[in-house]
């Protein structure tokens, strides 16, 4: 294959990764903006470098001409979750989407690799639009917890350092660390509901504060300065109580005040027109 063709070949894979990363990040924002817990914590993506593609093709004895057909992980998305239970939810989300078609799945969580590696892999087909028309791109999605991802990142670095031949004493330590990661994930799952409640409360409060501050900002153009100062002081007082129910009541009251000022402003404009 001519070297100058690599960029043309990999461009659609880059596009697929960019679009999928945007879509999964939008899912996170959509959950949080509605005050819902997001099963996805982080998303990142990458396209394999040419050297990585060539290395893998050489190991698997794949001809250069067959790389696109036989390598399913040229494009990759990594989805990080907080809890093991979230992984099942993310898999369900992917299966239910109409813009992705699942090709294959491998569950390395229930079937942990001998090395201690744990993750859930899905290869999907995703369609991108290019100057040459539509292209159906295979993309590997890896779904794992924060703890699993930490272990995997370290293991990958060691594999690179030792060219795939990690010394036995380091392998033993990796296996021990993998067992500790499993224990950590299980412990976190045992307090999952409490953690989710705390995070949801924080997100609800953040959304309320954002709405309130936007409302106060808009009032600057309608209310007098004395009224604005009074509202701001009341907001700081309510916020200082750390009571989300008081914050909700203040939010509702502020909505009523803002609506009243908007109605007055509309009436005034109407009178001016008349």
N, C-alpha and C positions, 0 to 999 in steps of 0.2 A: 504494500500500500504506500502511495506517495505521501511524504511527510506533510505537504501542504493541504492534504485532504482531511487531516485529523480535526482541524478547527471546524470545518464544514460538517463533519460527522458528529462532533460533540455538541454543536450549537443547540440542536433540538433537546438534548438531554439537559443542558443548562436552563433552557426555557421551562422544561417540565419541573425541574427542581425549584425554580423561582416561583412559578405559579402555585405549586403545591405548598410551599412554605408560606406564601401569603394566605392561602385558603385555611390552613391549619391554625395559623396565628389569628385569623379572623374568628375562628371557632372559639379560641380562648377569650378574645375580647367580647364576643357575643354573649358567652356564658356570664362573664364577670359584669358586663353592663346591665344584665338583667338580675344581678344579685344571686346568680347560681354558681354552684361549685363546678369548676372546669376539670374534667378528668385528664386534660392535657396541661402540663406545667410549662414545658419548653419545647420548641421545635427548631431544628436546624437541618440543613441539607448540603449536599456536595455532589460534584461529579468527579469520578476517579481521574487522577492525573494519567497522562499517557504512559508514564513509566509504570504506574501501578497496574494499568490495564495490560501492558506487555508482560509484566512479571506474572500476573495471574494466568494469562493465556499460555505462557511458557510452562507453568506448573501443571496446568490442566491439559497440556498438549492440544491447545486449540489453535487452528490456523488463523492467521491475521484476517483472512477474508470472512471467517465465521464468527468473529468476535461479537458483533451486534446480535447475532442470532443466539449465541450460546452463553453469553455473559448477561445475567439478569440484574447485576448490581452496579452497572456503569453509573447510573443515577441512583442516589440514595437519600432518604429522608429519615431522620432520627427523631422519634417522639419520646419525650421524657415525662413520666408520670410520678406522682408522689407515692402512690400505693399500688400493690400488686392487683388489687381489685379494679383499679382504674384501667388496667391494660385490657381486660375483657370488654369494658365499655368502649374503648377506642377501637378495638377490633370490630365491634358491632357497628360503630359509626361508619367505619370504612366500608363494611359490607352493605350498608344501607344507602351509600351515596351513588348517585346515577352518573357522576362524572369519573368514576373509577371502576375498573373491572378486576376482580381478584383472580389472579392466575394460579397462585400456589401459596401455601402457608407452612411454616415450621415452628413448632412450639418447643423452644429450648428452656422453658420455665418448668413445665411438667416433665420434660425429658432433657435434663441438664446435660451439657456436654461433659466429657471426661475431664476436660481442663478446669471445669467449674463455671464455664460460661453460661449465662442465663439471659434470655431475651426472647421476644416473639417476633418472627420475621414474616412479612407478607410481601409477595411480589404482585404488583398491580400493573395494569395497562392504563396509561393516561394519554389522552389525545391532545396534541398541540397543533397550532396553526402556523405554518411557515410560508415563505415565499413560494415554495414548491408544492404547497398544498398541505393536507392533513397528515400528521405522523402519529402512529400509536407507539408510545414509548414505554418500555418496561421500567419500573421503578421499584427498588427494594425499600420497604418501610420497616425499620427496626423500632420496636416498642419496648421500653424497659423502664424500671424505676430509677430514681436518682442514685440509689445505692448500687444497683446493677451497672449503671453507666460508669460510676466511679471505678468499679472493679475492671470493667471491660476496657476502659481507657488506659489503665495501668498495664493490663495484660497485653494490649495491642502495642504499647511502647516497648515492652520487653521482647515481644515477638520480633519487632523491627530491629532491636538492638542485637539480638542473638540469631537473626536470620532464620527464625522458626525453630531453632534448637535450644530452647531454654534449659539451663542446667537443672538437674533433678532437685537440688536443694531449694532452688527458687520455685520450681513447680510445686513442691510440697507446701511452701509458704503461701502460694497463690491458692491452692486448694483449701488451706486453712482459712484464708481470708474470704474465700467464696462461701464457706460454711458460716462465717461470721456475718456476711452480707445477708444470707438467707435468714438467719436469726433476727437481724435488724429489721428486715422487711416484715417478718412475722410479728415482731414487737410493735412496729408502727401500725400494722393492721389492727392490732388489739385496741388501739386508742384512736382509730380512724375517725369515728363519729365525733369525738370531742375535738379533734384537730379541725375537722371540716366545719363544725359549728363555729369555732373561733375564727377561722378564715372567712367564712360567710359573713359573720358579724362585722369583721373588719372591712370587707368589700362593700357591704350595705352602707356602713358609715361613710366610707370614702365617696360612694355615689351620692349620698345625701348631702355631704359637705360641698361637693362639686356643684350640685344643683342649687344649693342655697347661695353659694358665692356668685354663681352666674346671675341669680335672681337679684341679689344686692347690687351687682354691677349694673344691671339693666335699670334699676331704680334710680341710679345716679342721674339719669336723663329725665326723670319724671317727678321724683319726690324732692322736698326741700332738704337742705343740709342737716337741719336739726333732726328730722325724721330718720335720715340715713344713719346718723350717729347713734340714735336710740336703737335702731334695728341691729347695727353692728355690735353694740354693747350687749344686747340681749343674746345675740348669736354666740359671742365669746363666753357669756355666762353659762348658756345651755351646753355648749361644747365642753366646758370645763367640768360639767357634772359627769361626763363619760356615761351618760344614760341615753341609749339609742332611742328609747320611747319618747323621751323629751325632745330629742332631735327631730323625730318624725313629726311630733305635734308642731314644733316651731316651723318645720318645712311646710306643713299644711297651712298654718296661719300666714306665713310669708306669701304663699301662693294666692291666698285670698286678698292680701294687701296689694300684691302686684297686679292682680286682675282688676281691682278697683281703680288703680292709677291708670291702667291701660284703657279702661272704659272712659275715664275722665278725659284722657288724651284724645281718644276717638271722637268724643262729643265735641271737644274744642275744635278739632279739625273740621268736623261737620259744620259747626256754626260759622267758621271762617269761610267755608265754601259758599254757604248761604248768603 
